[in-house]
Amino acid sequence: MPINDVAVTGSGGAGNGYGIAHYPHPASDLSTKYMPLTVKSMFRWCLYTYMNNPVIAPALRKKAAYVVTENIYSHEQGNEKIEAVWKDVFNYALEIRERKRKIYYNKHIYGQAYISIIYPHDRWLTCTRCGTSQSIKGLQWKFSNYKWFAKCDECEHTTEHSSDRKFVARINDLTLRIWRPQEIHVLMNPISGKKEYVWIPPKGLKESLEKENVDPILVRDTPDEVLKALRDDLTIKLDKDNTYAFYADGPSHDDEAFAIPPLVPIFKLVWLWMSYNRANEAIAAGHALPMTILTPAATGGFAPHSDYPLFTWTWRMETAIQRWHRDQNSIHFSPIPVQEVSVRGDAKILNVDSQMAFIRENIAAALDLPASLLSGDMAYSGASINLRILENLFMAEIDEFDDFQNNFLVPRIVRYFHYPKIKVRHRDFKMADDPQQKQIALTLLSSEQVSSKHVLRDLGYDLEEENEIKLRERKERLKLLKEQQEQQHAIQAKAQKTMATASGEAQLITAAYGGWAQLIQQKIVGGSDSSAIVDDTIKGITQESSLSATQDTTQQFNTYIREAQVHRFLKEVPDHLKEWKLEMLAQNQPGLVKDIKKKMMEFSRAAKSIKINPVQKPGRGTGMSASIG
């Protein structure tokens, strides 16, 4: 039955005579009267429904986010540079993700989407006076009455110019034009099913071009064929080889040149939803705020209007109200009592939450989405079957986009820009909560049945990027390890230098004074008093070498003996006994204790001056006692 054959009539038509709507058919309802009768009006109502319903818009956005995933570029010889070039072409020149989302919206709102490629070109103007051709970028030009006027640089005359386009190989100016389905008329052969697409320019564009001062952006890149068609009120047939059409799935119907928009089955549900909202809106608008009425009050059977004119009373009340609005502290008088009456203000919103929730679930079902997915509380374990069905629907959409990219976009870009051929596909669609599939992939990777690149790509990682990050981290670790080893070597070298200095001084004194140095060490080890040792030794040396016991000789031996004692203490006394041993020596030899502590502080400062990375543990043999020994 044609859609306009079912109508709702009232008392003015085939009603029952009491003003009550009459349903001529059991399948008829009130919303049927408002169903669109043409395809283009259907498009208009589809857009209105998408923009005004709080369920449809987020549902389509969620579906588009699931379907439009990242592209994977594969060159047949694995050339990564070529893959990177194509990635830049799709992501930056074509802005492919934004374009695919718009295509998806058009397909699932209007039921069809039409796409053409606009190749980059420059406009050149030729002077009709001298024949000089110049690019429009270097001219002062004007477009008026569908004619080009410019000042020629050759003859220096401002005159009419003819226009021409020269195509250039600027990949950044390549554009995907997504046509509005409302502006496309489809011609279809009912026998062969072949289609041709005709663009009907919008009236607003023609009006803008007929103004005296035309905005340059409207004409600078517009093909001459379009300008001529707008001038002569003609339509433009799109190049079939340069046009790709998406159609929503659906059955055969009367006009198969167009697909049935997926939003048509929910028109009646949306109409019922809006009816509930409209009822609550009427209650809120008419009953939420009360209307206040002032009337003269009758007292003791006295009618206030019998002796006092009501017109004067009304004027006094209006004047009093105006004065009160200006000054809320003003005082007013009335010759007769006044009473206040409130009308309405008894609004109570209709409790239709359950009915609207039911409609929301039906709308979600009509859009092939579980209602819980819209609310965000869906769990993978409780809805695995629904999600699997949804995954199959999404994979069909992804396959169609892959066909669009590989069989339409890539061949035409290769032919125009002479780029090497590439294969483009979407990243494999996976449900986010699918741990079993991920575990299987990791198991296959551990057994070297699949490549690391494919597994990491499916898990959301890029192998090349991860390798670069690992390389940087390895270099940083090696740098830290090298610095730590250099610091450890510096500590050891400083300790060895100190030991070598003390040993060299002892050898010099020993060589200068024969066996007296050994005697001194033996007496020191035996526990003899250092001052007595010095006196005895100096006397023996002076007698043997006929030298005088000068102050310099005494000071030199004192220094040597003290260093020998300090060196022996630090080398032979364990760390845990040093404090106790120092307390014992402090009673008899406080000067020696002072020198020992001073030497220990020097070693401690030397160790602190070289910082060791706290992440790395110090190597063996770098402790205090080991460094000194």
PyMOL commands that set and color helices and strands:
alter all, ss='L'
color gray80, all
select helices_A, chain A and resi 3-5+30-34+39-52+56-67+80-93+96-109+136-138+171-173+181-183+203-209+216-219+224-231+240-242+264-287+304-307+310-326+353-366+371-375+384-417+435-446+452-458+463-513+516-526+530-545+551-572+575-588+590-608+624-628
alter helices_A, ss='H'
color red, helices_A
select strands_A, chain A and resi 71-74+112-118+121-127+133-135+141-144+147-151+158-167+175-179+184-188+195-199+236-237+243-247+291-296+338-343+423-426
alter strands_A, ss='S'
color yellow, strands_A
deselect
rebuild
show_as cartoon
